[in-house]
Amino acid sequence: MASLAPYACHAGKSRGRLVPEAEAPPRSVFARDRDRIIHSAAFRRLKHKTQVFVYHEGDHYRTRLTHSIEVAQIARSIARALHLDEDLTEALALAHDLGHTPFGHAGERELDKLMRDHGGFDHNAQSLRIVTRLERRYAAFDGLNLTWETLEGLVKHNGPLIDKEGNALGHYKERGLPAAIIEYAEVHDLGLDQYASLEAQVAAISDDIAYNAHDIDDGLRANLFKVIDLGDIPLVGTALTEVLKAYPNIEQSRLAHETVRRLIAAMVADVLKNTKQNIDRLHPKSADDIRSASEPLAAFSGQMKEYNRVLQRFLSHEMYRNLQVLQMMDRAQRVIRDLFTAYMSDENLLPADWRDGTPISDHSRYARQVCDFIAGMTDRYALEQHKRLFDLDPLFR
């Protein structure tokens, strides 16, 4: 492995874990974080959590698990080219979706609405709850006791959460920071007013690359649009033309794959070129220089950002807002709503290992337990529980 850049996170200089632990050679502390994430129950459950299509719609569509693995592959490649710590980058890529509910963003929207009077629901905050509290495998602590660098990357991979005066930023500006993040930051300061490491930034932009490119593949597989519909989309159309010129008689399934892999390659090349230019301009001497910068360094060029905006508009119209997808998501939201209402009405329906003695009369604390339970469900388990409680499968009737 090539030597790390000075602006990379160096495992030997980690700020450590909240609960001190002896090191475990030959793994670095970041490799150990990655392994703990892979062995967590939350990571295994991603196998049956929706990316876009609910699990019963076919075995060939991406799930949260396969998406996370694809993000990790792209992120490691970029990290290697930038001489970053690959283990930390991979850990963050694998962990970024741990807090997602069943049924994708539709499930998250419904759970957030149901929790409106109890602090709401946010999948990034839920990821933090999982790795610091809800995973209960180790004798000495709750959670996974990950390093400071992994936790800050998990929480801040999209940028600072507050400004220097402590005001919430981004999508937290109107609703405020989730309680889970505030409470954890009180005992373990994650520098919420700064950017995260370059490793975390690479994991975040790799998520964008994988999401856009592979949703094209899944959309074509589901016949939500045709290959010919992609011809006028910048970058995608160029990749499509290259494939058809080289292989005029190529079959449709190979055409889709060849187009998508060229699209990924083009976006990765753009990120590398633009990020290296940003590094040359800033001349960071340490990971802290990356954190204190006024903007993220791992980013697309202006032209690529515009290409991605056009692609996202296309996918939004043709895929995410497709009537077939919307109808399924409406039914999925009903599952979440019915389960939440049932558990909130009768505490005996909640499994014993999810109850900590909080009485149902303590509405907000009890609601958070119900929320944790539902958020951790797979699509399949949520449907099974709904059928058990209501003798009704709303996805098929």
C-alpha positions in Angstrom: 0.0 0.0 0.0 1.4 3.4 -1.0 2.3 5.8 1.8 -0.5 8.1 2.9 -0.8 11.8 2.0 -0.1 14.3 4.8 -3.8 15.4 4.6 -5.1 11.8 5.1 -6.3 10.4 8.4 -3.5 8.4 9.9 -4.6 5.5 12.0 -1.7 5.9 14.4 -2.8 9.5 15.1 -6.5 8.6 15.7 -8.3 10.6 18.4 -9.4 7.2 19.7 -12.6 5.7 21.0 -15.0 7.0 23.7 -14.3 3.8 25.7 -10.5 3.2 25.5 -9.5 -0.2 24.1 -6.2 -2.0 23.5 -5.2 -2.2 19.9 -5.6 -5.4 17.9 -2.7 -5.9 15.5 -2.3 -6.5 12.7 -5.5 -4.4 12.0 -5.4 -0.7 12.3 -8.0 1.1 14.4 -9.9 2.0 11.2 -9.8 -1.6 9.8 -11.2 -2.7 13.1 -14.0 -0.1 12.7 -14.8 -1.5 9.3 -14.9 -5.1 10.6 -17.2 -4.1 13.4 -19.6 -2.5 10.9 -19.6 -5.5 8.7 -20.3 -7.8 11.6 -23.1 -5.7 13.0 -26.8 -6.8 12.9 -27.7 -3.4 11.3 -25.4 -4.1 8.4 -26.8 -7.6 7.8 -30.4 -6.2 7.8 -29.5 -4.0 4.8 -29.9 -7.1 2.7 -33.6 -6.8 2.8 -34.0 -3.0 2.9 -35.3 -1.1 -0.1 -33.1 1.0 -2.3 -35.9 1.8 -4.8 -37.7 -1.5 -5.3 -39.3 -3.5 -2.5 -37.6 -6.8 -2.0 -40.4 -9.0 -3.4 -40.3 -7.2 -6.8 -37.2 -9.2 -7.8 -33.8 -10.6 -6.7 -31.8 -8.6 -9.3 -32.6 -5.1 -8.0 -30.3 -3.3 -5.7 -30.9 -3.3 -1.9 -29.3 -1.1 0.7 -26.7 -3.8 1.2 -25.6 -4.2 -2.4 -25.7 -0.4 -2.8 -23.4 0.0 0.2 -20.9 -2.5 -1.2 -20.9 -0.7 -4.5 -20.3 2.6 -2.8 -17.4 1.1 -0.9 -15.8 -0.2 -4.1 -15.9 3.2 -5.7 -14.8 5.0 -2.6 -11.8 2.7 -2.1 -10.7 3.3 -5.7 -10.8 7.1 -5.2 -9.1 6.9 -1.8 -6.3 4.8 -3.2 -5.7 7.3 -6.0 -5.6 10.2 -3.5 -3.4 8.3 -1.0 -6.1 8.4 1.7 -6.7 5.7 4.4 -8.7 3.1 2.5 -9.9 1.3 5.6 -11.5 4.4 7.0 -13.0 5.3 3.7 -14.5 1.8 3.3 -15.8 1.8 6.8 -17.7 5.1 6.2 -19.0 3.9 2.8 -20.3 0.6 4.4 -21.9 2.5 7.3 -23.6 5.4 5.6 -27.0 3.7 5.2 -27.2 1.9 8.5 -29.9 4.2 9.8 -32.3 3.8 6.9 -35.8 2.5 7.5 -37.5 -0.3 5.6 -39.1 0.8 2.2 -36.5 3.4 1.4 -37.1 7.2 1.6 -40.9 6.6 1.7 -40.5 4.7 5.0 -38.3 7.5 6.3 -40.8 10.2 5.4 -43.6 8.3 7.1 -41.7 7.6 10.2 -40.5 11.2 10.4 -44.2 12.3 10.1 -45.3 9.9 12.8 -42.5 11.1 15.1 -43.2 14.8 14.6 -44.3 15.4 18.2 -41.4 13.2 19.6 -38.3 14.7 17.9 -38.8 13.4 14.4 -36.7 10.9 12.5 -33.5 11.4 10.6 -31.5 8.5 9.1 -28.1 10.1 9.8 -29.0 10.5 13.5 -30.3 7.0 13.5 -27.0 5.7 12.1 -25.3 7.4 15.0 -27.8 5.8 17.5 -27.1 2.4 16.0 -23.3 2.6 16.3 -23.2 4.3 19.7 -26.2 2.8 21.5 -28.5 0.3 19.7 -26.0 -2.4 18.7 -25.6 -4.5 21.9 -22.9 -7.1 21.3 -19.9 -6.1 23.5 -19.6 -6.6 27.2 -17.8 -3.3 28.0 -20.1 -0.8 26.1 -23.2 -0.3 24.0 -22.8 0.3 20.3 -19.7 -0.4 18.4 -17.3 2.0 20.1 -16.0 3.3 16.8 -13.1 5.8 16.5 -13.7 9.5 16.6 -12.8 9.7 12.9 -15.4 7.2 11.8 -18.1 8.8 13.9 -17.4 12.3 12.7 -17.4 11.0 9.1 -20.7 9.2 9.7 -22.4 12.4 11.0 -20.7 15.1 8.9 -20.1 13.4 5.5 -22.3 16.0 3.8 -20.6 18.9 5.6 -20.8 20.9 8.8 -24.0 20.6 10.8 -23.7 24.0 12.6 -22.0 27.3 12.0 -19.4 28.8 14.3 -22.3 30.4 16.4 -24.0 27.0 16.9 -26.8 27.6 14.4 -28.0 24.5 12.5 -27.2 24.3 8.8 -28.5 22.6 5.7 -31.7 20.7 6.0 -31.4 21.0 9.8 -31.7 24.8 9.6 -35.5 24.7 10.0 -36.0 21.7 12.3 -32.8 21.9 14.4 -30.3 19.2 15.1 -31.7 15.8 16.0 -31.5 15.0 19.8 -29.3 11.9 19.1 -26.6 14.1 17.6 -26.8 16.8 20.3 -26.7 14.3 23.1 -23.8 12.4 21.8 -21.8 15.6 21.0 -22.1 16.5 24.6 -20.0 13.5 25.7 -17.8 13.2 22.5 -17.2 16.4 20.6 -17.3 15.6 16.9 -16.5 19.2 15.7 -20.0 19.7 14.2 -19.0 23.2 12.8 -16.3 21.8 10.6 -16.1 19.6 7.5 -15.3 15.9 7.9 -12.1 14.2 6.7 -11.3 13.8 3.0 -12.0 10.1 3.5 -15.6 10.9 4.6 -16.0 13.4 1.7 -14.9 10.7 -0.7 -17.4 8.2 0.8 -20.2 10.8 0.4 -19.5 11.6 -3.3 -19.1 7.9 -4.1 -22.6 7.4 -2.8 -23.8 10.0 -5.3 -21.9 8.2 -8.1 -23.3 4.8 -7.3 -26.8 6.1 -6.7 -27.1 7.9 -10.0 -25.4 5.3 -12.2 -26.9 2.2 -10.7 -30.5 3.6 -10.6 -30.2 3.8 -14.4 -29.5 0.0 -14.5 -32.4 -0.8 -12.1 -34.8 1.5 -14.0 -34.0 -0.2 -17.3 -34.4 -3.6 -15.7 -37.8 -2.6 -14.4 -38.8 -1.2 -17.9 -39.5 2.2 -16.4 -37.7 3.7 -19.4 -35.8 2.6 -22.4 -32.2 2.9 -23.4 -33.2 5.2 -26.2 -34.6 7.6 -23.6 -31.1 8.2 -22.3 -29.7 9.4 -25.5 -30.3 13.1 -24.9 -29.0 13.2 -21.4 -25.5 14.7 -21.2 -22.7 12.2 -20.3 -25.1 9.3 -20.4 -25.8 9.9 -24.0 -22.1 10.2 -24.7 -21.4 6.9 -23.0 -24.3 5.3 -24.9 -23.0 6.5 -28.2 -19.5 5.2 -27.5 -20.8 1.7 -26.8 -23.0 1.6 -29.9 -20.2 2.8 -32.0 -17.9 0.1 -30.7 -20.5 -2.6 -30.6 -23.3 -1.8 -33.1 -25.2 -5.1 -32.6 -24.9 -5.3 -28.8 -27.9 -6.8 -26.9 -29.8 -4.5 -24.6 -28.6 -6.0 -21.3 -25.0 -5.6 -22.2 -25.7 -2.2 -23.6 -27.0 -1.0 -20.3 -24.1 -2.4 -18.3 -21.5 -1.0 -20.7 -23.1 2.4 -20.6 -23.3 2.5 -16.8 -19.7 1.4 -16.3 -18.5 4.2 -18.6 -20.7 6.6 -16.7 -19.1 5.6 -13.4 -15.6 5.8 -14.9 -16.3 9.3 -16.2 -17.7 10.6 -12.8 -14.8 9.0 -10.9 -12.3 10.6 -13.3 -14.0 14.0 -12.8 -13.9 13.7 -9.0 -10.2 12.8 -9.0 -9.2 15.6 -11.3 -11.3 18.2 -9.5 -10.3 17.0 -6.0 -6.6 17.0 -6.9 -7.0 20.6 -8.2 -8.6 21.6 -4.9 -5.8 20.0 -3.0 -3.2 21.8 -5.0 -5.0 25.1 -4.4 -5.3 24.6 -0.7 -2.1 22.8 0.0 -3.4 21.0 3.1 -0.7 19.8 5.5 -2.9 17.7 7.7 -6.4 16.2 8.0 -7.3 19.1 10.3 -6.5 21.5 7.4 -9.2 19.6 5.4 -11.7 19.9 8.3 -11.1 23.7 8.7 -11.4 24.4 4.9 -14.3 26.7 3.8 -15.6 24.2 1.3 -15.4 20.4 0.6 -12.4 19.3 -1.4 -13.8 16.1 -2.8 -16.3 17.4 -5.4 -17.5 17.3 -9.0 -16.5 20.0 -11.4 -19.1 22.6 -12.3 -19.8 20.8 -15.6 -20.2 17.4 -13.9 -22.6 18.9 -11.3 -24.8 20.2 -14.1 -24.7 16.8 -15.8 -25.8 15.1 -12.6 -28.6 17.6 -12.1 -30.0 16.7 -15.5 -29.7 13.0 -14.8 -31.4 13.4 -11.4 -34.3 15.3 -13.0 -34.7 12.5 -15.5 -34.6 9.8 -12.8 -36.9 11.7 -10.6 -39.5 12.0 -13.4 -39.1 8.6 -15.0 -38.3 6.4 -11.9 -38.9 7.9 -8.5 -42.2 9.5 -9.5 -43.3 6.7 -11.7 -46.9 5.7 -10.9 -45.9 2.0 -10.3 -43.2 3.1 -7.8 -45.4 5.7 -6.1 -48.2 3.2 -5.6 -45.9 0.7 -4.0 -44.4 3.4 -1.8 -47.9 4.5 -0.7 -48.6 1.0 0.4 -45.3 0.7 2.1 -46.0 3.9 4.1 -49.3 2.3 5.2 -47.3 -0.6 6.7 -45.1 1.8 8.7 -48.1 3.8 9.8 -50.2 0.7 10.9 -47.2 -0.8 12.8 -46.5 2.4 14.6 -50.1 2.9 15.6 -50.4 -0.6 16.9 -47.2 -0.5 19.0 -48.0 2.9 20.4 -51.5 1.6 21.4 -50.3 -1.6 23.1 -46.8 -1.9 24.7 -47.2 -5.7 25.0 -46.9 -5.9 21.2 -43.3 -4.6 21.4 -40.8 -7.4 21.8 -39.4 -7.7 25.3 -35.8 -7.0 24.3 -36.9 -3.7 22.8 -38.5 -2.5 26.1 -36.4 -0.9 28.8 -39.2 -0.3 31.3 -40.3 3.0 29.9 -44.1 3.2 30.5 -46.3 3.8 27.5 -47.5 7.0 29.3 -44.1 8.5 28.8 -45.1 9.1 25.2 -41.9 10.6 23.7 -39.5 8.1 25.2 -41.7 5.2 24.4 -42.3 6.5 20.9 -38.5 6.6 20.4 -38.3 2.9 21.4 -41.1 2.1 18.8 -39.3 4.2 16.2 -35.9 2.4 16.8 -37.7 -1.0 16.5 -39.5 -0.1 13.2 -36.5 1.7 11.7 -34.4 -1.4 12.2 -36.9 -3.7 10.4 -36.2 -5.1 7.0 -38.9 -4.8 4.4 -39.7 -8.5 4.8 -39.9 -8.4 8.6 -42.2 -5.3 8.5 -44.5 -7.1 6.1 -44.5 -10.2 8.2 -45.3 -8.2 11.4 -48.1 -6.4 9.6 -49.7 -9.6 8.4 -49.4 -11.1 11.9 -51.1 -8.1 13.5 -53.7 -7.3 10.9 -54.0 -10.5 8.8 -53.5 -8.3 5.8 -50.7 -7.7 3.3 -51.3 -4.2 2.0 -48.7 -4.5 -0.7 -50.7 -7.1 -2.6 -54.4 -6.3 -1.8 
